C-alpha cells in the first residue's frame, strides 16, 4: 500500500481484511502488516499486505520496504489533487528502486465524489500510459475487493 498520508490506505486494508470501516483517523507509524488468504480460481493465494506510512514533506519513503514485493496498490485521495501528484512520484520511485512491479492505481473516496479535485483528464493520462485505474471507497466498500483481486491476478499473471 503506497500513497500520501490520509489517502485511506489503512482503511482500504481494514475494509478488505476485516470488512470494517472507521471514521477515526490513525496515522500509520512505519508499517502495519496484515494477511489474507484468497481463492483465485483453483489456486489459494496468501496475501501479505504491508500498509506503509504515508509520505509527506516530513517523512520520505524508505524503498527498502518495497524490496521483495510482488506488487502494490498505489492510492490517491480523489479530493486532494496533491495526493495524485505524490502517487505519480511514488510510482517513479518504485521503478527506480526495484524495477517494474504490477500495481493498481486506486482513486479512493468515491463517497466524496462531489468534492473531487482529480478530474477525468488526469485519470485518462494514466489510462493512456496503460495503468489500471479503479475508483474505490473504503467507507462504502466500493471496488475494494476488486482492487485487491485485480492486483492479485496481475501478480500471478492471470
Number of C-alpha atoms within 10 A of each C-alpha: 21 25 31 27 20 20 23 23 28 24 25 30 26 16 20 20 15 11 14 14 17 11 7 7 10 10 11 15 10 13 14 13 10 14 12 13 11 14 10 13 8 6 8 10 14 12 14 13 19 21 23 23 24 24 19 14 6 5 11 12 19 13 13 10 12 19 12 8 15 17 19 23 20 22 32 30 29 26 21 14 15 14 23 26 15 19 21 16 12 21 19 13 14 18 11 11 14 14 10 13 16 19 23 21 26 27 24 26 23 21 17 13 14 9 12 16 15 20 11 8 9 13 16 13 11 14 13 9 8 9 15 16 18 18 21 24 22 26 20 13 20 17 19 23 17 15 23 20 15 17 21 23 13 16 16 13 8 10
